[in-house]
Amino acid sequence: MRNDEVTETACEELVVEVPAGGRVVGTVRTPADRPPRAAVVVHPATAVPERLYSAFAEFLAADGYASVTYDYRGTGRSGRPRDHRGVRMRDWMADDVPAVASWARERFEDVPHLAVGHSIGGHALALGQGAEGLSGFVTVASHAGVTATVPDRGERARVGLILRLVGPATARVLGYVPGRRLGLGEDMPAAAMVEWGRWSRLPGYFFDDPTMDAARRAARVEGDVLAVGFTDDPWATPDQIDAITDHLTGARVERRTWSPAEGGVERIGHTGFFRRGLRETLWPAVLGWLDARARGGVR
């Protein structure tokens, strides 16, 4: 249940130096009139700008949480993609996510910590990246992004064209991918696109990449996990979400799949959960789950 006594929030810029090189830029929101009762880091999806998460982060801060949002290196405010052309998707998971999580633990050291991971942000958490000391985490539309499993034939062809041909080709020529022009969201580093395209052709996604050691890492993750999906998501189908969570054999996983009707909106899709239209419907359900873990105390 929401705490309606907290309405005002404070906002400040976040800058985190990543040990591997470069920096992550984001935003920290806190209750304006009292110390936070817990902290939540929102780890973004591929090529999704930080601003998508601002309303949800404000919602959390208004309810007493410290909330952190950010852009991965080479996207949004965290540097030009061409300047980070060598940053791969695995580097976002292994370097950016833990760097921001570590910063949050140090800044808010006396409160419980939780996380919300959208798509690849959830992948990172499912592989144990940034999961140290968490009282629980939520994954939103985090799925094994195998192109062959996209249900709609037209969408499958479009995604395959971008991930297998157009994206990698522009990455090699330009040193980055013009995501805005391709309908992928933000522009992104070349290496991230090349790796994304390669994983999308593997039946088990990055679990079939022997250099990731993904199955072993996922099996070591413990604690409470809420994995959320949506009936109208064109990519993150229930089976493909399960393809990630089935590897979390050491965690307590709860699965929820919501429809747009349950959210009181016409469409949710892959990114719509974080839009304001779900503030009174689905957001409180996730908040309630986070609240229950926050009450468990500091890990």
N, C-alpha and C positions, 0 to 999 in steps of 0.2 A: 504494500500500500504506500502511496506517495505521502511524503511529509510536506503538507501545504504551508508549513510555517517558513520554509526556506524558499525565497523567491528571487533574491538578488544574487548575482554571481560576479566574480572578478575574473579578469582575463589577462594573460601575459604571454609573451612570445617564448617559445622553447627553442633552444639551439643546443644540440648534442653532437659532440665530436665523435665520429665513428673510428675506432682503433684501426680499421682497415684502410682508412683514408676518406676524407670528405666529412660532411656534416649533414645532420638531419635537422630540418626546421619544422616547427609545429606550434601548437597552442596548448596552454594549460588553463583550465577553468576550475575555479574553486568556489565554494559558498562564500559570499562576501561578509557574512556576519558571524561566522563561527568556524572552528577547525573542521576539516573534512572527517567524516566517519569511516571512510574507506577510499581507495584509489582504483581507478579503472583506466587502463591504456587501451585505446582503440587502434588496432593494427590494420592498416588499409588493404584494399584489394589492388590488384595490378592495374596501373594506369588510372586509378580513381583518385581525383583530387581531394585534399584534406577537407575542403569546404563541404563536401557531401555529408561529412560526419558532424558538422558544427551543431546542427539542431539537436541531434541525439546527445552530444556531449554537454550542451547547455541543459538539457533535460536532466541528465545525471547530476550535474553540478547544482542545479536548483533543488535537488533532493538530498544534498549533503555529501556528494562524492567529489573528490578531485578527479577530473577527467583530462586525459591527454590524447590529442590527435596530432597527426604529422604526415608528411610526404616522404616516401622512400627517396634515397639518393638518385639523382638523375630524373626526378619527376617533380612537378609543381614548384614549390618554393625551395626545394632541397637540391638545387643545382641544375644546370642545363644538361639534357640527356647526352649531347655530344661530348661534353666534358667528362661524362661517366660511362662512356661507351662500353667499357669492359665489365661493368657491373652486371652480374647474372641474377636470375631469380633466386637462386640458392644463396647469393650474397645478401639480398634483402632479408631472407629468412635467418641466415646465420650471423649477420653483422648488424643490420639496422634494428631488427626487432629486439635482440638482446641489449643493444646499446640504450634504446629508449626505456626498456623495462628496468635496466639497472639504474638509470637516472631517476626513474620514478620511485624505486625502492629507497634510494638515498634521500630523495627530497621528502618523501612521506614515509619515514621509517617506522612510525609508531602506529600505523593503521593497517588493517587487512588490505591485501592487494588482489585484484581480479583483472581479467582481460576480456576483450571482445575482439575476435579476429574475423575480418570479412574476406572470404575467398582465400587468397594466398596468405593473408594474415592469420587465418585459421589453420592453414597448412603448417605455418611456422610453429604455432602452439602445439599442434598435434605431433610435431617432431621434437617437442621439448624445448624449442627455442623461445626464450623469454618467459618460460613457464616456471622458473625457479621461485619458490616461495608463494605461489599463487594459492588462494583459497578456492579457486575454481575459475573456469573460463568458458566463454560462449563462442561457438563458431557459427557464422552466418553465411549461408550459401557456399560453404567450403566443400568442394567436390573434387574428384579425380577428373581433370579436364581433358578427357579423351574425346577427340573430335568425332570418332565413329559412333559414340553413344548419344550424340545430340539427336533427339527424337524427330524434329521437323527436318524434312529432306532439304528444303531451301536454306534453312539456317545452317544445317550441317555443311552444305556446299559453300556458303558464305564464309563460315568460320574456317573451313579447310583451306579455302583460297587465301585468306589473310594469314593464317598461321603457317601454312606450308610454302606459300609462294610469295605473295606480295610483301608481307611483313619482313621475312628474312632477306628478300631482295633489296628492299629499301634500307634495311639495317646495314647491309654490306656496302651499299653505295654511299649512303649519307652518314653513316656512323651513328645513326639513331633512327627511331621509327616515328613518323608523324602520326601519332595515334589519333589526334583530333580529326585529321583528314580521313582516316580509315574507319572512323566510328568506334575506336577502341577506348576513348577517354583521353588521358593526357599523353603527350609525347613520352617516349621511353628509351632507355639505352639500347644499343644494338644487341649486346650480348644477352640481355634479358629476353628479347624477342626470339633470338635464335634458340635459346634453351627452351623457351615456352613451346615453340614450334616442334622441337624434337620430342619433348615429353608428351605432347598431344598425340603423337603417333604411336606411343607405347601402350599396349593393352592395360597395363597397370599404372600408367602415368609415371611419376617419379619413383614409385615403388619398384619399377622395372629398370631403373638406372642404378647399376651396381656401385657407382661412385657416391650415391646418396646414403646408402645403408639405412634407408628409410624405415623398413619394417622393424628392425631391431630398435631404432630410436623411438618409434611410436609405441612399441610394446613397453618401453620403460616409463612412459608418462603415467602418472598416478593422479588421484583426486577426482573431483566432480567436473563433468563436461556436459554442457547443453549444446546440442547440434541442431540448428534451426534451418529449415528449408521452406520453399514456397511452391504451391502447386503450379504456378504459371511461370516458374523460372525456366527459360529455354535451355539452360545448360546444366544446372545443378539439380538433376533428378534425384529422387530418393535413393535409387540404386547407386548413383555415383557419389552421393554423400556417404552412404554406407561403405563404399569402397575406401573411404578414409577412416571412418569411425570403427570399422571392423578390425583395424590394426591396433586400436587403443585397448588392448586386452588387459592392461593393468589399471585402467581408469573406470569410473562409474559413469557411463554415458547415458544421457537421456536424449531422446530424439523427439522433435516436434516439427510437424509440417503444417503450415498455415495456408489458407486460401485468401485471395483478395477480399472475398465476402466477409471472412472473419475479421479482417482488418478494416472493413468499412470503406474500402477503396476499389477502384476498377482494376488496378494493376499493381503488382509488387515487382515481379520479375527478379532479376539478379541483383539490382542495386536499390530497389525501392524501399527496402525495410528502413533505411535511414532518413527517409523523407518525413516531413512534419505531419503528413496525413495519418500516420499510425501512432501519433502521440497519445491518443486516448484509448487505443485498442490493444495493439500488440506490444508497444513499448512497456507498459506497466507489467505485462507478463514476464518480460525479460528482467525488468527491474526487481520484481518479486523474487526471481531466482537468484539474482545477485545479492539482494538483501539477506536471503537465507544463508548464503555462504559468508557474507560479511559478518553476520552475527556470530559465526564460528570462531572469530578472532584472528589474531596474527599468526601466520605459520612460520 
